[in-house]
Amino acid sequence: MLLYVQSKAYPGRTFVDLCKPSDTVARVRASLLHRLFEIGHANHQFRLRYKGTYLRDAYTLEEYKLLNNAVIQMIPLNDISEWNKDMRFHQSTKQTDVQEVEDIVQVALKSEVQLLDRREFVLKIFKIMMLFQIVFAFLALFTTYWYFFFAYAVVLGISFWFCPSFTRVGGWVGVSSVRRREFMTVMLVLCVLMFGACIALITLSLIELTSNSYPLPRCSNAYSSCFTEAARTTELSDDGVCTAYLNQCYEATVWTSIYFALVIILMTATGAVVAFLLYNFKFTAGDFIEKYLVQTKELEQVMATARTGSVSQKRNAAFELATMAASADDNKFQIVTEGGLEILISLALNPDATTQEYATEAIAECLTVPAIQDQFVAVGGMKTLTALLHTKNARTVREAITAVSYVVSDSDENKPAVLAEHGLDDLAHACKYANTSNRKLLASIFLELAYYSDTREVLCSRNIPTEALVNLLKRSSATPGDLSDLDIETTTLALQSLELLVIESPTLMTNQDELLSYLLFIPTKTLDKKIQLYASKLLLYYTQTPEACEQLCSTPELTDSLLYFAHSNEPELLKVLATISLRITEPFKYRQKLVNDGFQEFLSYLLNACTDRESWNTTDNAISNLLSKEDNSDIRKMPQRPASSMSSTSSITSSRVSFLSGGRPVGGNAAGPSTSST
């Protein structure tokens, strides 16, 4: 599979890495280190991020569900300015007086580079040796065993045809490189066979040369054949020619011995080179680096560096602590036991933004364990977390919000610590600038705080929480009228939180001018029945106080919005709408405006849409109020209606029937839903 790695440090470059799903993130980082080494920046202090999630070195690509052609981000541990400064220093030829201790990963990188350079060099030597042996193959034709040439030619042909190609920069090249280890194994076997054949042939040659008889038996036979042939063809035998042939035969035997001795030496050297390459091919780029990246460093050493190290060392220590905390719960408890919470709080307040980010991430990982949350709150860590909500680093804010959400969701006793001192103001500040994922967490935090009675009282004592929730609602839909733009989850959580606060203190709603218009606009933004129900319940609380009721009735789009709500035909929502209609029609001063706004048509639609008797009766009473000339705002507070009003009720009922039927007699549903007792 292919991975595309992008980095802000190299805006004009995209690194492409060929890997397998079973490869670890550490191996991908190791491959990138080799790429950075080629361009003069071997600094290994970077992390990989995919869809907002930092990738841990010990996990595989398959575990992170990384697919082919995925695009991941390279995030430097240092700031980009420091990253570029380090690169310029690496390329500089000037010597410095102070030399830092070389990092173990850098040592592993240099070891790998040396191995790869050695592989490239030895592979070139192997090819040169094969080319040199072409001459030896043809020299075999001048030996006694001339047919050895064909065996030599087969070996050379295989070596040239299937020999792999490799460079440290470009890696393996060609189809033959896929079977490189198989090729070297075959070549090693062929070298052994050729070595054995040479031993056998040189042994035969030496046996002939060391025999006591001269000329050699084979040469004597050739010498006799020469004289016999000469006697048949000429009358006088040419003794000089046959003697020369005898000497040539002897020299050929000597040359054969020398030749195979040289071939034995050459095959031994070739076999040694092949054996080295076969062993070297077991190593792949990243083996050493992966080993050191995934290993866990000593916690005491990391703690000491975090306390007294330089800015860069503290940054690396924060990164190590975050990695340890994310790997296992045992590491979390070990960090806490060694006093790591105080150190992480100190690192989170470090002026270096990157150190803050990793320290906050480590804190968030530790707070996933409820037992650690109590200790964190006891040492005053919540003040630090809420203060981090003001930082400009989006990742730090994200981790801080996540950590706060862990605390408020797992323990009621720790919830007041979130709002202590300036915690509430910090949360409200985060609501103004939160992105989509942070808005969901913030809304859930406010909901958890609103559920608990002690923190709910604190929230209701100030207008800031309501303003923060309204900001979340407004930012959850940046484009009015776009149904797909509304963040359903954030809106639901924020509306639930507002409902809990309004139940405790109904006057909170009147102080938010933008809330009413937002609630009335909800049915035009989403068809989600749950959100519409929460919004309608909040509108119902506007009818509990005269000030809020006047604010609601003076809104021009009230009737249209309620009609949109009624189109959902949800029984519970219709019941709430009927109650709202009854409440706002009770005061006489609002009736004429409601009539002018077409509230009669809405009540007619609502009456026909109601499917249960309670909602129908409530709507029926709202129609009675709308047609009445009396102020009924205090009627629902009385235990029973005065007898003197019964005659007026009859006339109102007649008028209502005329209103609903357009002057025609009303039957069936005009008196309400039919029941067995009616």
N, C-alpha and C positions, 0 to 999 in steps of 0.2 A: 504494500500500500504506500501511497505517496502522502507526505505531510508538507504543507506550505507554512513556513515560519516567517512571520513579519515582526519588525522591531522599529520603534520610533528612533532608535539610535542609528539605524541605517534605512532612512526613508526610501531610498532608491534601489533597495535590494530585497529580494525575497529568497530565503533559503529553502531549498527543496531537499527533503530527506526521504530515502527509500528505506522502509522498515517493515516489520511484521507486527500483527496485532498482539503477539505474545511478548514483544519487546517492552522493557520497562521505560518509564519516563527518563530514568537516569541514562539509559543507552542513547536516547534521542538527544539529551543534553550533551553527552559525550561526542556524538557525531557533530553537533553544532560547535563544540569546542574546537574540533579539528578544522572546521570551516573558518572559525574566527582566527585560528592560528595562522592560516594561510594569508589572511588579510592584515596580519600584524596586531591582532588583539586577542590574546589567549586568556583574558580574564574570565574565569568561570562563574563569577558572581552574577548570575541571572536566574530567573525562574520562567517557567512556561505556564501560560494561562489559556484556557479554552472556555469560551462562553461565560466569562466572569469567574471561573473556578480555577484556582491555582492547582497545578498538577504535582502530585507528590512523587518523589523519585522512586520509591519502592513499588509503586503501583504500575500495572501494565496498561497499555493503550486500550486493550479490550475491556478492562475494568472501567475505564472512563468512557467507554462507548464511542471512541474516536473512529470515524469511518474514513474510507479512502477519499483523498483530496480534501481532507479537513484543513482548515486554516487556524493556526494557533499563534499566540502572541508571545514574543520574547520580552520579558520585563526585567530590566537591569535592577540589581539590588541597590546600586549607586544611582544618584541622579544622572541624567543624560549628560549634563555638563562635566561631571566627574568622570563618567564613562569615556567621553571623548578626550578628556585630559589624560586619562590613563593610557589611551591608545596612542596619543602623541608622545607620551613618555616612553612607551614600549618601542616606538619607531625611532626614538632619538638615539644617537650614537654617543652622547655625553655620558661620562661616568659620574655616579653619585657617591658621596662619601658614606651615606647611610644606606645600608642594604637590609631590607626586611627579610625575615625568615621565609623561605619559599614554601608556599602552601603545598600540602600533600597531593592535592588534585593536580596542581601544576607539575609536580614531580611525575605523577602518573601519566600526564599528558606528554611530557617530554620522553618518557620511556616508550610510550606507544609510537611516537613520531620516529624514534630511533629504530624501533623494530620494523616499522613500515619502510623507512629509508633502506634498512638492511635488506628487506625483502625485495625491494625494487632493484637494488644493486646486484644481489645474488642471482635474481632472475635474468638480468642482463648478462651476467657471467655465464649462466647456463646456456643462453642462446649463442653466445660467442663460442663456447666450447662445442656446441653442436655444429656450428659453421666450420670450425677448425677440423672437425672430424670428417668432413666431406673429403678432405685430402687423404686422410687415413683410409677412408673407404676405398678410394681408387687405388691406393698403394697396395691394397690386398690383392689386386690382380697380378702383382709381380711376385707374390709369394708362392710357395709350393701348393698351399691350399687356397687357390684363387677363388673358389666358390664361396669363401667366407665373405666376399664382397656383397653377395645378395642378402645375407643376414644383416650385414652392417647397413645396407641400403634400406631395409625394412625398418630398422630401428630409427635411422635418421628421418625417414619419411613420416613415421608416427610422431616424432618429436617436433618436426616443423609444422605438421598439419594440426596438431591438437595442443600445441604449447600455449598456455594462457599469457595474457598481457596485463601488466599492472603498473600503475604509477601512484605515488602517495597522494597526489592532488586529485587525479581523475579516478582512482580506484581501479576496479577490474573492468576490462574492456573486451568485448567480443563474446561470441557464443561459446567458444571453447573454455572461457573462464568459469562457466557454470560448473563444469566437471573437473575443476582444477585438482582436487585431491585425488580423484580417481586416476587422472592422468599421471600424477606424480607416483602413485602406487604402481601403475603399469610400468612406468619408466624405471622405477627401482627394481622391479622384477626383471625387466629386460637387461638392465645393467648387470644384475647378478648372473643371468644366463650367459650374457656375453663374456663376463669375467670367467665363468666356468669353462666356456668354450675355448677361450684364449689359453687358460691354464692347460687344458687337454692338448691343444695343438702345439703349444710351446714345449710341452713335455715330450711329444712325439719327435719334434725337431731336435731337442737336446739329446734324446736317446740315440738318434741317428748320428749326431755330431760326436758324441762321446764313445761311439763304438770303436774298437781297435782296428777294424779293417778299413783300408783305404784302397780304392775309392769306396764310397758308401754303397751298400747293397742296391739301393734304388738307382744310384748313379751308374753302378756297374752294369746293371741290366740295360740302362739307356745307352751305355757305351758299347755293349755287345750288339745291341740293335742297330747302332750307327754303323758298325763295321759290316754287319750282315747286309744292310741296305746298300752300303757303298760297294760291296762285292757284287751285288746283282746289277748295279747300274754302271759301274766302271770296271775296267780290267785291273786297275791299280787302286788299292784302297788309299784313301786320304787320311793318314793317321793324325795329321795336325788338326783337321776339322773335328774329328771325334774327340781328340784330347781337349780341344777348346770347349766342346759341349760338356765333357766331363767336369771341367773346372767350373763352367757356368752352373751346372747342377749343384755342385758343392757350395758355390757362392749363394745360390738361391736358398739353400737350406739354412745357411748362416743368416741371410737376410730375413728369412721367415722367423727364426728365433728372435732376432732383434726386433722385428716388427711387432710380434705378439707380446714381447716384453713391454714395448711402448704402449700398445693398446691396453694391456693390463693396468699400467699406471694411469692411463687416460680414463679407463672405465672405473677405476677406484676413485679418482677425483670426481668424475661425473656422478657416481653413486653417492659420494659424500655430499655433493651439492644438492642432489635430488632428495636425500634424506633430510638435509637441513630445511629445504623448502617445504617438504611434507610436514615437518614439525612446525615450521613457521606458519603454514596455512591454517593450523588449528586456531591461531590467534586472529581475532577480528577487532577492528577498531572500536574501542569503547570498553573492552573487557576490564582493563585496569581501572579506568575512571569510574565505571559503573560500580565496581567493588567498593571504592572509597566514598562514592556519593550516597550509597544506600546504607552504609554502616552507621551505627549510632555513636556519636561522640560522647565522651565522658561528661556527665552532667555537671560535676564539680568544676571541671575546666571551663565549661560554657558559662556557668554562674560567675566564676572569677573574672572572666572576660567581660561579662555584662556589667560588673560592678566597676571595674577599674580600667577597662580598655579604652582605646581611642574611639573616635566617631565611627570609623569604618569597622572596627572590631565589635563595637556594640551593635552595629547594624547586622553583622554576621551572626552575633550571638542571639539577637532577637529572631532572626530567621531560623536558627537551629532550634530554639525553644518552641517556635511555632510548629516546626516539623515534628519534633518529639511529641508535643501535645496532641497532634493530629493522628499519630501512629497507634497509640494504645492508651487505655484508661490508666494502666499502671504507671505510665510515664507522667500522666497528669498528677497523680498522687505523689509521685517522687518529686516532681517540681515543687509542689506545695510543701512537702516535708522539708526540702532544702531551702525554704524561704523564698521560693520563686515568685509568689504573688507580689510581694513588696518590690522585688526587682522588676517585674513586668510593669507594675504601676509606674515606677520610675522611668523605665524605657518608653512607656506610652506618653510621658510628658517631655520626652527628649525633643529638642528643637529640630532634629533631623526628621523630615517627613517620612522617609522610608523606614526608619527605626520605629516611628510611631505606628506605622501600618502593620509591621510584623509583630510588634508587641501587642497591639490590640487584637490581632488575629490569634495570638497565643492565649490571650485572656479569654476570648470567645470560645476557643476550644476547651479550655479548662472549665469554663462555666457550664458546659454541657452536663457536668456531674453535679447533682443537687447538693451533695455534701460539701463540695468546694465553694458553692455559692455563699453559704453562711459565713465561711472564713473570709471570703472576699468582701462581703458587706461589713464584717467586723473590723477589717483594717481600713475602711473608708474608701474602698475601690469604686463605689458607685458615683462618687463625686468626680472621679477621674473620667469614668465612662461618659457621663453626661457632658462633661466639659469638652470631650473629643468630638462631640456633635457639631462644634463650631469650626472644626478644621476644614481646610479647602480640599483635602485629599478625599476623593469619593470612596475609595476603598476603605480608608480608615473609618469614615462615617458609617459605611455599611457594616463593618465588623463591630463597631460600637453599638449600633442599633440592634444587631443580632445578639450581642452579649446581654443587653438590657432585656430583650424579649425572653431570653432564657431565665433570667432572674424573676421576672414578674409572672411567668407562666408556671413556675414550679413551686413557689412558696408565697403564701399570703403575708407571712411575717416580714419578708424582705421588701415588700412593695412600698411601704412608707419611705424606705431609704432612697428610692428612685426620685421621689418628689422633694426630698430634703434639700435645704439651702436653695440653690438655683436650678435644681433638676427639672422642675416643671417648665421654667423659662427655656431651658436648653432643648427640651422635647418640642416645645412650640416653635422654636427657631428651626429645628430640623424639619418640621412639617412644611415650612415655607419653601424649602429648596430640595425636597426629597424627590428622587426619581420613582419609577413605577414600583420596583421591588421594595424599596425602602418605605414607600407609602403604605404598603400592605403590612409591613412589620410595625410601623408606627401606629396604624389604626388598631392592630391587634393589641399593642401595648396599652393604648388608652382604654380598650374594651376590658382588658384584664384589670386595670386600675379602677375602672368604673364598677366592676362587679364587687370589689371589696369595699365594705362600708367605710372603713377608716380613710382610705385613699379617695373614696367617692366624695366624702365630706370636704376634703381638701380641694378636689377638682371643682366642686360646686361653689366654693367660697370665692372663686376668682373667675373672671371672664376669659382668661387666657386659654384654658382648655377648650372652651367652645369655639373660640377663634381658630385654634389649631385644627380642630375637626372640620370646621367650615373650609379652611385652606386645603385640607386633604380632599374634601368633596369637590372643590373648585378645580384643583389640579388633576383630579381623576378623569376629567373630561375637558381637554383643551379645546376641542372643536365642537361648539354647540350644534346640536342636531345630528351629529354623526353617531349612530347607534353602536358601531363597532369601536368607537373611541372611548367608551365608558369602561372604566375599570370596575368590574362587577364586584370583585372580592373586597377591594378597598372601600367602595361605596357602601357595601353591606355592613362591614365592620364599623365604619364611621357612623352610620345611621343608628346602629345598635347602641353605640357608645353615647350618642346624643340623647337617645331615648332614656337611657338609665340616668343621665344627668338631669334631664328635664323632669323626670318623675320626682327626683329629689328637690329640684328648684325650678319650677316652671318659668320664673322670670328671666332665666338665662337666655331664652329665645328672643325676647323682645329687644335685647341689646345687640343682636346680630341682624343688621339690615339686609345682608345678602342671602341669609339662610332661607327666608320665606320665598324669594323669587326662585332660588335653586330647587326647593321642594316642589313648587308648582310646575317647574319645568321638567321634572324627572320623567313623567309619563311620555313626554315627547322624545326622550333620549334613550329609553330602554323599555323593553317589553317584559323584563324580569318581574314576576309577580311578587317575589319576596321583597325586592327593593321598593316596589310601589306600595306594598303594605306598610313597610317601615316609614316611608315618607308620609303616607296618609295618617299614620298614628301620630307623627310629629305635628302634622297640621291640626290634628284633634286637640293637642295641647294648647294651640293658639286660641282655642275657644274657652279656656278655663278662666282667663282674666279679662276684664273689660278692655284694657289697653291692647293686649294681644289680639283680641277679637276684632277690635276696631281696625288694627293694622291688617288683619286678614281680609276683612270685608271691603276695605278701601283699595284692594289690589284689583286692577282692571281684568287680569287674566284668570281670576278665581273660577268663574263659571266654566270657562273652556277647559281649564286644567282638571277640574273635578269631573267633567264629562269624559276626558281622556282616561282618568282613573277608572271610571265606571265601565269603560269598554272592555276591561279585563274579565268582567263577569265572575270574578272570584268572590264567593259568598262572604268570607271574612272581610275582604276589602270593601264590599258593598255595605256591610254592616257598619264599618267605620265611617264611610261616606254618608250614610244615613244619619249617624250620630252628629257628624259635623254639620250637616244641613239643618238638623233640629236645633243645634246650639246657636247657629248664626241667624236663624229666623226668629228666635225668641225675642231679641230686642227690637222694638218697633222702629227705631231710627234707621236700621239697615235695610228694611224691607223694600222701600221704594227703589233704592239703588239696585238691590238684587233683582227686582222685577225688570228694571230697565236693562240690566245685563243679561236677561234671558234665563234667569234662574228657574222660572216656571217650566221651561222646556227640559231643563236638566232634571228637575224633580219628577217630571212625567216619565222620562227615560229610566230614571232610577227606580221608580215605582214598578214599572213593567219588568225591570231586570231582576228585582228581588225575588228570591226563591224560598225564603223562610219567613215565617210570620213576624218575628221580632223586627227584622229589617224593614219589612213592609209596613208594620205599624209605626215604626220610627219615621219613615218617609212620609207616611200619611199624616202624622202629627206635624211634620215640617211644612207640608202643604197647608194644613190648617193654620199654622202660625203665619205663613206668608199671606193668606187671604184674610186674616183677622185684623181688626182695627185696634186691638188691645195689645199692651206691652206684656208679654208672657215671660219676660226674662227671669222672674222669680218663681214661676209656677212649679218648675221641676224641683225646687227646694222645699215645697210645701208637702205635707203628708197626703192631702187630698184636695181636689178642686172644689171651690165653693158652689153651692147649689144654684146661686143666681146666675152662674155662667152657663148653665145647661142649655137655656134657650138660644143663647148666642152660638153655642156649639152646633146646635141643629142647623141654624142658618148657614154656618160656615161649611158644614158637611154638604148642604145642598149646593152651595157655591162651588165647592171642590169637585163635586160630581159633574157640575156643568163645565168646569175648567178642564177636567180630564176627558169628557166625552164630547166637548164642543157643542153642548146644549142638548145632546141626545141621551136617552136613558142608558144607564150603564148596567150591565149584567155580568154575572160570572165573577171575573177577577176584579171588578170594581170595588168589591167589598173586601178584597184581600185574597190571598191564596186559600183555596178550598181545603177544608179539613173535615174529618169525620164528625167533629163536634159542632161544626157550624150549621 
